[in-house]
Amino acid sequence: MAAVRLLGLVSSVCLVLLRPGGSSEGEGKRPGGVGDWAAEGFRVPQFPEVGDGLREELVIAPLQSGDVAATFQFRTRWDSELLRKKVSHYRLFPKALGQVISKYSVQELHLSFTHGFWRSRSWGHPFLQAPAGAELWVWFQDSVSNVDQTWKELTNILSGIFCASLNFIDSTNTVTPTASFKPLGLSNVTDHRLLRYAILPREIVCTENLTPWKKLLPCGSRAGLAVLLKAERLFHSSYHSQAVHIRPVCRDAQCLSVSWELRQTLTVVFDMFSTGQGRRDWSLFKMFTRTGLEACPLASQSKIYVDLSSKDQENKLFDVSPPPTSVQEVSFQGDRRQYAIFDLQDRELFNSSRNLNIMLKWKGLQEKGEPLAPVLYTERYISGYGLQKGELNTVVYNHHLYRAFPIIFMETVPWYLRLYVHTLVITTKGKENKPSYIHYQPAKDRLQPHLLEMLIQLPANSATKITVQFERALLKWTEYPPDPNHGFYVSPSTVSALIPSVIGMKTDSMEERPLFTTLFPSSDDSSYFVRLYTEPLLVNLPTPDFSMPYNVICLTCTVVAVGYGSFYNLLTRTFQREEPRTGGLARRLANTIRKLRGVPPL
């Protein structure tokens, strides 16, 4: 009872200090608890238009390291009571995903494929960060009786839709978090047993995953911003991440009816500094080799945003051409930024050839500056020597100068790394930092992984180190992959936080703000939500010498072929006397002469 009271007290304090001020009108209410504040940063504004709708947006942001990040988002709304009645007509919403939601009673679905690692320390916080490999987490409806069986069937279906290896998701890499992942839509589902979460850190992302992802768009890749999605350019980059997010949203202010929202996002980072021979100038043609753009005929909004922010607001560091439709100053993740807006539905923006090549030219020196570290970032590594024991180390940095805030830390470890939870140590500035909430689910050999969730308070301007020891297990020889000496991948850790902002956001309408407020809008101006992922780890396990079985097989085959083969030949061979056959012409002639002489024949 004491633990329950302590958990409720900590949750109340976190909600009072960090929760955005009130829920949006018409949004579902959920009882408070640990991790509820983690979902507050995902309030997405409702569609003002009536009927199905499509919006496409692109944000281009020069990063402090000299790279350029491009984030695409395609939002499709579907006005349909999919869970109450059978639907046979699909207009903009892809039929494949609609049938999946209806058949498997899916409340929310979030799927991402990522190649590379987002370097938060050099690039800052992204709009949407995802772990390396494939990530899938799903909330099911209350009507689902057997969640595990439904989860297994759903992963097999999604594997076929996106041409991925999601069918390798099983109980050994699936967990049920209690605080880290909350429903992002308008849902009253609070039972965490309806949630399933899995990561495949070794999943390779390639064109075979991008092609079915583009086919889900209403205009495909023939019109709109999707014409820029060329695989040979997107995968020739430092970072590539594509995702699909499905959830229900309110159709009106009273939330009497519900619509379904599909968000397809794609983030790519180009290393323009090295490919541009030391210059950071860039353009749409350099990044995507395409300039012919036009809005998708089915889209109600089609815009491109270019980040014009700089440290020195008085002296602009670069020029943008052609002139944008408008320029807007907004607040994003605790910082004021200025964006140039290009409306593809504005005919005055294009010339007669329908070409739009947005170019950014830097002024003065083209040297790389030292990037400013974000308020929150994390890193993880393995320490120790030998192949018996080791230690997982995760360091979380809070660079806010005067504000402390809590984080939800989630660690998923495979069963063959046996954690010693009693060795868990959390230190901040040389002192022990006791977590306010701990949830640990031990692993079962070959059945389920370890799950560790904690609510940790980060002091201002500090570095918090989380360490836990583990022991490597010895697998069966049939459980090793074809390249066992390469190592085994460990899923990245997850850090969820509501970071206090140092500036106040403007009170403009949500519908007038650009892309970033539709990705991570906040109902309060004093904080913003961030979810970070650490690096996936590569761990070596005790591996037998697989050349010895090969030698034994060769020796055994030789013994069987020479020894047993000769012995079997002797036992089964039959000996028969062969009568001498009559010779040739010389022999017959000799026997005729010997017969005349009275001598016995030869």
Secondary structure, DSSP 8 states (H G I E B T S, - for coil): -HHHHHHHHHHHHHHHHHS-SS--TT-------TTGGGGGGG------SSS-EEEEEEEEEE-TTS-EEEEEEEEEEE---TTTS-----SSS-HHHHHHHHHHTEEEEEEEEEES---HHHH---SS---SEEEEEEEE-TT-S-HHHHHHHHHHHHHHHTTSSGGG--GGGEE--SSS----SS-----GGGEEEEEETT----HHHHHHHHHTSTTTTTSGGGGG--HHHHSSSSEEEEEEEEEEEESSTT--SEEEEEEEEEEEEE-HHHHTTT---EEHHHHHS--B----TT-SEEEEEEE---S-SSS-SEEEES--SEEEEEEETTEEEEEEEEETT-GGGS-TT-B---EEEE-S----------SEEEEEEEE--SSSEEEEEEEEEE--SS--EEEEEEEEE-TTEEEEEEEEEEEETTEE---SEEEEE--BTTTB-EEEEEEEEE-TTEEEEEEEEEEE----GGGS-S-GGG-EEE---EEEEEEE-SS------GGGS-HHHHHS--SSTTEEEEEEE---EEE------THHHHHHHHHHHHHIIIIIHHHHHHHH------------HHHHHHHHHHHHHT----
